[in-house]
């Protein structure tokens, strides 16, 4: 990029904005921070996606006209987004114009909408967006360095613009971007060219502090050991102690360390802890013992349906044995985010995308920024397919960057890759997940699926053997066994008829 600008004899500074807080990606606020640092010395700005590089010398990073911004990655030039109203990627804008529109809104957390709302600000300010006249098209104007999905339809584009209009923010912009502390400036050099990385720690006035945030984040993203370790550091009191301990013991359950839970939680424990203990007993017990544990969980639920942990443990047990109707009946009694998250998961597993969407909407109304809401949104996007799969990919990728990479997140990325035909990328994700935990059942299932799609049947058989040995009661293993038995029976019948 530096060499490209040098060849055009342009004086420039490069700022890389890096969000390091616990919140979702906020592109608009990051660009506002970049403007605040650059505006004393820069007459105009390139609002630049980091994964786009110009590939045509005719693309000139020139001073925009008085009429308004110059959109370099117009739809006919962008390698991915081709719908008519697309606005984003790389835009050149004068300093005074950025100030006139008050920059970007700081309200858009997560991927999308901030560019569309910014375009509405430009229009309201009486400015006009222009585009370059190039001899190249969408396939050779720019290099796109990130994985991409299917093209976005015109209808989806219209929906995004309509959503941006509904979420107009006419009050906030670069002048009041909220930070927890001053950004850290890191001065770096690559290939002899200097640039500045600005590490930004965002703040949200609408986000109440939660002493257990890091612990919960580890649990929700599948980093169970980190959840256990974090519990040793955090200092809480009152009801938070029980909440903390429930997450710790649920982490042990997720690691199949059932005896730790059964030995640690006594009969005199809080109802929430008793429910967790019963769930550990359920998971550890033989198939013929599970109904007795389910009856105990049902009894607890009838006595106190207001306890969200009791609801969640009972529903989780029913979900594990494939009794989805009973699980949903339990979850219907709670509006807790974890319970709603499990409802979305179950409804998607029975192909009720419509009902899953309603539960996800409830989650957004309660806490749009919650990790649980983001996960539910990503699962829903995968189920809806098309361009939504790429949105899901971005959510999982964002969680992976904000927290640690885990088999759960890597498997989620693999699913997105498979659905977009990126089999090699999916296989890389599953291999990395396998290196982290070679006995993870979801990793093994995905390994078998992806290797089969790749035509590597003999290699897939090895992981089927590992699955059968390590997880004989897993629903997928039982389903495969039933299908094999049915296939063998039909084959015998066909052979008998031929004889």
C-alpha positions in Angstrom: 0.0 0.0 0.0 2.8 2.4 0.9 4.6 1.6 -2.4 1.4 2.2 -4.3 0.9 5.6 -2.7 4.5 6.6 -3.1 4.3 5.9 -6.8 1.5 8.4 -7.0 3.7 11.0 -5.2 1.2 11.4 -2.3 2.2 12.4 1.2 0.4 10.1 3.6 0.2 8.6 7.1 -1.1 5.1 7.7 -3.1 4.4 10.8 -4.3 0.9 11.6 -7.2 0.9 14.1 -7.2 -2.1 16.4 -10.1 -2.7 18.8 -8.9 -4.4 21.9 -11.9 -4.2 24.3 -14.5 -6.9 25.0 -17.3 -5.5 22.8 -18.3 -6.3 19.3 -16.5 -4.7 16.4 -17.4 -1.1 15.9 -16.0 0.1 12.5 -17.6 3.5 12.7 -16.2 4.4 16.1 -12.8 3.1 15.1 -12.8 5.4 12.0 -13.8 8.3 14.2 -10.8 7.6 16.4 -8.5 7.5 13.3 -9.9 10.8 12.2 -9.3 12.4 15.6 -5.6 11.4 15.4 -5.1 12.3 11.8 -7.1 15.5 11.2 -4.6 18.0 12.5 -2.1 17.0 9.8 -4.2 15.4 7.0 -6.3 17.3 4.5 -8.3 14.3 3.4 -8.8 10.7 4.5 -9.0 7.2 3.0 -11.6 5.3 5.0 -10.0 1.9 4.1 -11.0 -1.7 4.9 -7.8 -3.5 5.9 -8.5 -6.5 3.6 -8.7 -4.5 0.4 -5.7 -3.5 -1.7 -5.7 -1.6 -5.1 -4.7 -3.8 -8.0 -4.9 -1.2 -10.8 -2.4 1.7 -11.1 -5.3 3.8 -12.5 -6.9 3.9 -9.1 -5.8 7.3 -7.8 -6.0 8.3 -4.2 -6.6 11.9 -5.2 -8.0 14.8 -3.2 -11.8 14.5 -3.4 -13.8 17.2 -5.2 -15.7 20.0 -3.4 -18.9 18.2 -4.2 -18.3 15.3 -1.8 -16.5 12.0 -1.2 -15.0 9.7 -3.8 -16.1 6.1 -3.4 -13.2 4.1 -4.9 -14.7 0.7 -4.3 -18.0 1.4 -6.2 -20.1 -1.7 -6.8 -18.8 -2.3 -10.3 -15.2 -2.4 -9.0 -15.6 -4.2 -5.6 -14.5 -7.9 -5.8 -17.4 -9.0 -3.6 -20.3 -6.4 -3.2 -22.0 -5.6 -6.5 -25.4 -4.4 -5.4 -26.4 -0.9 -6.5 -26.5 0.8 -3.1 -23.3 -0.6 -1.8 -21.2 2.0 0.0 -18.1 1.1 1.9 -14.7 -0.6 1.4 -12.6 2.4 0.5 -13.9 6.0 0.5 -11.9 9.2 0.2 -13.3 12.2 2.0 -12.1 15.8 2.7 -11.4 16.7 6.3 -14.0 19.5 6.3 -16.6 17.1 4.9 -16.0 14.5 7.6 -16.4 17.2 10.2 -19.6 18.5 8.5 -21.3 15.1 8.7 -19.9 14.5 12.2 -18.2 11.4 11.0 -19.7 8.0 11.7 -22.3 7.0 14.2 -20.8 5.2 17.2 -24.0 3.2 17.7 -23.4 0.3 15.3 -21.8 -2.7 17.1 -21.1 -5.7 15.0 -20.8 -6.0 11.2 -22.8 -3.8 8.9 -25.1 -0.7 8.7 -22.5 1.9 9.7 -21.5 2.7 6.1 -25.2 2.9 5.0 -26.0 5.3 7.8 -22.8 7.3 6.9 -24.1 7.6 3.3 -27.4 9.0 4.6 -25.4 11.6 6.6 -23.5 12.6 3.5 -26.8 13.0 1.6 -28.3 15.1 4.4 -25.3 17.4 4.3 -25.9 18.2 0.6 -22.8 16.3 -0.5 -22.6 14.0 -3.5 -20.7 10.7 -3.8 -18.7 10.3 -7.0 -16.9 7.2 -8.3 -13.8 6.8 -10.5 -13.8 5.8 -14.2 -11.6 2.8 -14.4 -10.6 0.4 -17.2 -10.9 -2.6 -14.8 -13.9 -4.3 -13.2 -14.8 -6.3 -10.1 -12.4 -9.1 -10.9 -9.2 -7.1 -11.3 -9.5 -3.7 -9.6 -8.8 -4.8 -6.0 -7.3 -7.7 -4.1 -9.6 -9.0 -1.4 -7.5 -10.6 1.4 -10.3 -12.1 3.5 -12.6 -15.1 2.7 -15.8 -14.1 0.9 -19.2 -15.6 0.4 -21.9 -15.3 -2.1 -22.9 -12.0 -3.6 -25.5 -10.0 -1.7 -28.8 -9.7 -3.4 -30.5 -6.4 -4.3 -33.3 -7.3 -1.8 -30.8 -7.8 1.0 -29.2 -4.4 0.1 -32.5 -2.7 0.3 -33.2 -4.3 3.7 -29.9 -3.0 4.9 -30.6 0.5 3.7 -34.1 0.4 5.3 -32.5 -0.8 8.5 -30.0 2.0 8.5 -32.8 4.6 8.0 -34.7 3.1 11.0 -31.6 3.3 13.1 -30.6 6.8 12.2 -28.3 8.5 14.7 -28.5 12.3 14.3 -26.8 13.2 17.5 -23.5 11.3 17.8 -20.3 11.1 15.8 -16.6 11.6 16.0 -16.9 14.4 18.5 -18.2 12.2 21.3 -16.8 8.7 20.6 -16.5 7.0 24.0 -13.2 5.3 25.2 -12.3 3.7 28.4 -8.8 5.2 28.3 -6.5 7.0 25.8 -5.6 4.8 22.8 -2.1 3.3 22.8 -0.1 4.3 19.8 2.4 1.7 18.5 4.9 2.9 15.9 5.9 0.2 13.5 7.8 -0.2 10.2 7.3 -2.7 7.4 9.5 -2.9 4.3 11.0 0.4 5.3 7.7 2.2 5.5 6.4 3.5 8.9 2.8 3.2 10.1 1.0 3.6 13.4 -1.2 1.0 15.1 -3.8 2.6 17.4 -5.1 0.1 20.0 -8.6 1.3 21.0 -10.4 0.4 24.1 -14.1 1.3 23.6 -16.6 2.2 26.3 -20.3 1.8 26.4 -22.5 3.8 28.8 -25.4 1.3 28.3 -23.3 -1.7 29.4 -23.5 -2.4 33.1 -20.2 -3.9 34.6 -20.2 -7.6 35.2 -17.5 -9.0 37.4 -18.1 -12.4 35.8 -17.8 -11.3 32.2 -14.5 -12.9 31.4 -15.5 -16.1 33.1 -18.8 -16.3 31.2 -17.1 -15.3 27.9 -14.7 -18.3 28.3 -17.6 -20.6 29.0 -19.8 -19.4 26.2 -17.0 -19.7 23.6 -16.0 -23.2 24.8 -12.8 -22.4 26.7 -13.8 -24.3 29.8 -10.4 -24.5 31.5 -10.0 -20.7 31.2 -13.4 -20.4 32.9 -12.2 -22.5 35.8 -9.0 -20.6 36.0 -10.7 -17.2 35.9 -12.9 -18.3 38.8 -9.8 -18.5 41.0 -9.0 -14.8 40.4 -12.4 -13.1 40.5 -13.7 -11.8 43.8 -17.5 -11.7 44.2 -20.0 -11.8 47.0 -23.7 -12.7 47.6 -25.6 -14.3 44.7 -22.6 -13.9 42.4 -20.8 -16.6 44.3 -23.4 -19.2 43.4 -23.5 -17.9 39.8 -19.7 -18.2 39.6 -19.6 -21.7 41.0 -22.4 -22.9 38.7 -20.3 -21.9 35.7 -17.2 -23.5 37.2 -18.9 -26.9 37.7 -20.7 -26.7 34.4 -17.2 -26.3 32.9 -16.1 -29.5 34.6 -19.2 -31.2 33.2 -18.2 -30.0 29.7 -14.8 -31.6 30.2 -16.5 -34.9 31.3 -15.0 -34.5 34.8 -18.3 -35.5 36.4 -16.8 -37.0 39.6 -15.3 -33.5 40.5 -18.8 -32.1 40.5 -20.5 -35.0 42.3 -17.9 -34.9 45.0 -17.9 -31.1 45.5 -21.6 -30.3 45.6 -23.2 -31.4 48.8 -26.9 -32.2 49.5 -27.2 -28.9 51.5 -26.2 -26.8 48.4 -28.3 -24.0 46.8 -31.0 -25.2 44.4 -29.0 -24.0 41.4 -26.0 -26.0 42.5 -28.2 -29.1 43.1 -29.5 -28.8 39.6 -26.0 -28.6 38.2 -25.1 -31.7 40.3 -28.1 -33.6 39.0 -27.1 -32.7 35.4 -23.6 -34.1 36.1 -25.2 -37.2 37.5 -27.3 -37.4 34.4 -24.4 -37.1 32.0 -22.3 -39.6 34.0 -25.0 -42.2 34.4 -25.8 -45.2 32.3 -28.7 -44.9 29.8 -31.0 -46.9 32.1 -30.4 -44.5 35.0 -31.1 -41.2 33.1 -34.9 -41.3 33.5 -34.6 -41.3 37.3 -32.4 -38.2 37.2 -34.8 -36.5 34.8 -37.6 -37.1 37.2 -35.7 -35.4 40.0 -35.0 -32.4 37.7 -38.7 -32.3 36.8 -39.6 -32.3 40.5 -37.2 -29.3 41.1 -38.7 -27.5 38.1 -42.3 -27.9 39.4 -41.3 -26.5 42.8 -39.4 -23.5 41.4 -39.8 -22.7 37.8 -38.4 -19.2 38.4 -34.8 -20.6 38.9 -33.2 -20.2 35.5 -30.4 -22.7 36.3 -32.9 -25.4 37.2 -34.8 -24.7 33.9 -31.6 -24.7 31.9 -30.3 -28.0 33.5 -33.6 -29.8 33.0 -33.8 -28.6 29.4 -30.2 -29.5 28.7 -30.8 -33.0 29.9 -33.9 -33.5 27.7 -32.0 -31.9 24.8 -29.1 -34.4 25.3 -31.5 -37.4 24.9 -33.3 -35.9 21.9 -36.5 -35.1 23.7 -36.8 -31.6 22.1 -40.5 -31.1 22.9 -39.8 -31.6 26.6 -36.7 -29.4 26.5 -38.7 -26.5 24.8 -41.5 -26.9 27.3 -39.0 -26.3 30.1 -37.4 -23.4 28.4 -40.7 -21.7 27.7 -40.8 -20.8 31.4 -37.8 -18.5 31.2 -36.6 -15.4 29.4 -33.0 -15.8 30.6 -30.5 -15.3 27.7 -29.0 -18.8 28.1 -32.4 -20.4 28.0 -33.4 -18.4 24.9 -30.0 -19.3 23.3 -30.7 -23.1 23.9 -34.2 -22.6 22.5 -32.8 -21.2 19.3 -30.3 -24.1 19.1 -33.1 -26.7 19.5 -35.5 -25.0 17.1 -32.8 -24.9 14.4 -32.1 -28.6 15.0 -35.7 -29.4 14.1 -35.7 -27.0 11.1 -38.0 -24.4 12.7 -36.1 -21.4 11.5 -39.1 -19.2 11.8 -39.6 -19.9 15.5 -35.8 -19.7 16.1 -35.9 -16.2 14.6 -38.6 -15.1 17.1 -36.5 -16.3 20.0 -33.4 -14.6 18.6 -35.4 -11.4 18.4 -36.2 -11.7 22.1 -32.5 -12.0 22.8 -31.7 -8.9 20.7 -34.3 -7.0 22.7 -32.8 -8.1 26.0 -29.1 -7.6 25.1 -28.0 -7.3 21.5 -24.3 -7.2 22.4 -24.3 -10.4 24.5 -22.1 -13.2 23.3 -25.1 -15.5 23.6 -27.1 -13.3 21.3 -24.2 -13.1 18.8 -24.0 -16.9 18.8 -27.7 -17.4 18.3 -27.6 -14.8 15.5 -24.7 -16.6 13.8 -26.5 -20.0 14.0 -29.6 -18.4 12.6 -27.7 -16.9 9.7 -26.1 -20.3 8.8 -29.6 -21.8 8.8 -30.9 -19.0 6.5 -28.0 -19.6 4.1 -26.9 -17.4 1.2 -25.2 -14.1 2.1 -26.2 -14.6 5.7 -23.5 -17.4 6.1 -20.8 -14.8 5.6 -22.4 -12.7 8.3 -22.2 -15.7 10.6 -18.5 -16.3 9.6 -17.8 -12.7 10.6 -19.4 -13.2 14.0 -17.5 -16.3 14.8 -14.3 -14.7 13.5 -14.9 -11.6 15.7 -15.4 -13.8 18.8 -12.2 -15.7 18.0 -10.3 -12.5 17.7 -11.7 -11.0 20.9 -11.3 -14.2 22.9 -9.2 -17.3 22.5 -9.5 -19.7 19.6 -11.4 -22.8 20.8 -12.6 -26.0 19.2 -16.1 -24.7 19.4 -15.4 -21.5 17.4 -13.1 -23.3 15.0 -15.8 -25.9 14.3 -18.3 -23.0 13.8 -16.0 -21.4 11.3 -15.6 -24.8 9.6 -19.4 -25.1 9.2 -19.5 -21.7 7.5 -16.7 -22.6 5.2 -18.4 -25.9 4.2 -21.6 -24.1 3.5 -19.7 -21.7 1.2 -17.9 -24.5 -0.6 -14.5 -23.7 1.0 -13.7 -27.3 1.9 -9.9 -26.8 2.3 -10.5 -23.9 4.6 -13.0 -26.0 6.6 -10.5 -28.8 6.9 -7.8 -26.4 8.2 -10.2 -25.2 10.9 -11.1 -28.8 12.0 -7.4 -29.8 12.0 -6.6 -26.9 14.3 -9.6 -27.8 16.5 -8.3 -31.4 16.6 -4.9 -30.2 17.7 -6.5 -28.4 20.6 -8.7 -31.3 21.7 -8.4 -34.6 19.8 -11.4 -36.1 21.6 -13.9 -33.3 21.0 -17.0 -35.0 19.6 -18.0 -32.1 17.4 -14.5 -32.0 15.9 -14.6 -35.7 15.1 -18.0 -35.5 13.5 -16.9 -32.5 11.4 -13.7 -34.3 10.5 -15.6 -37.3 9.2 -18.0 -35.0 7.2 -15.4 -32.9 5.6 -13.0 -35.7 4.8 -15.9 -37.5 3.1 -16.7 -34.4 1.1 -13.0 -34.3 0.1 -13.2 -37.9 -1.1 -10.9 -39.1 1.6 -13.1 -42.0 2.7 -10.4 -44.2 4.2 -9.1 -41.5 6.4 -12.6 -40.6 7.4 -13.1 -44.2 8.6 -10.3 -43.8 11.2 -12.2 -40.9 12.8 -15.5 -42.9 12.7 -13.7 -45.6 14.7 -12.5 -43.0 17.2 -16.0 -41.7 17.5 -17.5 -45.1 18.1 -15.0 -45.9 20.8 -14.9 -42.5 22.6 -18.6 -41.4 22.2 -20.8 -44.5 21.6 -23.9 -42.8 23.0 -23.6 -39.5 21.0 -26.7 -38.9 18.9 -24.8 -38.7 15.7 -23.0 -41.9 16.4 -26.3 -43.6 17.3 -27.9 -42.2 14.1 -25.0 -43.5 11.9 -25.2 -46.9 13.6 -29.0 -47.1 13.0 -28.5 -46.2 9.3 -25.7 -48.8 8.9 -28.0 -51.4 10.4 -30.9 -50.4 8.1 -28.5 -50.5 5.1 -27.3 -54.0 6.0 -30.9 -55.2 6.4 -31.9 -53.8 3.0 -28.8 -55.3 1.4 -29.7 -58.7 2.9 -33.2 -58.5 1.6 -32.0 -57.5 -1.9 -29.5 -60.4 -2.0 -32.2 -62.8 -0.7 -34.6 -61.7 -3.4 -32.0 -62.2 -6.1 -31.3 -65.7 -4.8 
